[in-house]
């Protein structure tokens, strides 16, 4: 009887130890993101996390924290760099002041189509890999937003019509556009955009159909000028030490799921672009083709900003633009 009790106790202990070993074997990563759960970038992140979970049989669990719920947009890069989060999604153009190359895809009319944006991404990637490695991070993948247009409360036919308008700025380039057209830049991140429009803090901004729909911009602003100005990219970055701590099979699973999220994300972005424009129309937004004058004015803004950017970016910037224009 005692032997039987002992065997039961031994079996219970072994099960408990097995449970502890299993818990110890599981790694948990936090993935902060700045955009809503129903945004296509966030949905792509969730799919990526599920793919990793499945490929590693639950060994690596990645939790996506949407809508800036864990860290605000400007804090995510530092959080990943410092190891407070193992992986995160950032808008590259937000960090142009830190290093000009981060803002290359925020330059108006440099790469103004999906084809050109992918070309710029390929030229930019080696520069990004090198810089992030120096900062103890790795670039997993990057996906472009749909082309950017101008949301504005009133009809406009030239850049002069934007003079004095309260303009949302979320990156150095969007703030500079405001200055060049005579608008009044106001810094507002994505998570606060709806409130900023509702309270009259801003009257205009440049973004994609995706952002306009996500934030219900149509409730406050009725015109979107389809300027196709640029396609900024969201990049998913990892803490290098956290990645290196994984075993070989888990590393491979992360890289494979990342490559799949990259390809899927670009397709999603293109498909969603048309969908979002239709949804904006359905909700009362006027989708307007820019006049020849507005296009010429904005092209002039783009030329000025490219020159300024090249002056600041130096030889690295020139090398990037040369590689892109090859």
Buried (B, 14 or more C-beta within 10 A) or exposed (E): EEEEEEEEEEEEEEEEEEEEEEEEEEBEBBBBBBBBBEBBBBBBBBBBBEBBBEBBEEBBBBEBBBBBEBBBBBBBBBBBBEEBBBBBBBBBBBBBEEBBBBBBBBBBBBBBEBEBBBBBBEBBEEBBEEBBEEBBBBBBBBBBBBBBBBBBBEEBBBBEBBEEBBBBBBBBBBBBBBEBBBBBBBBBBBBBBBEBBEEEBBBBBBBBBBBBBBBBBBEBBBBBBBBBBBBBBBBBBBBBEBBEEBEEEBBEBBBEBBEBBBEBBBEBBEEBBEBBBEBBBEEEBEBBEBBEBBBEBBBBBBBBBBEBBBEEBEEBBEBBBEBBEE
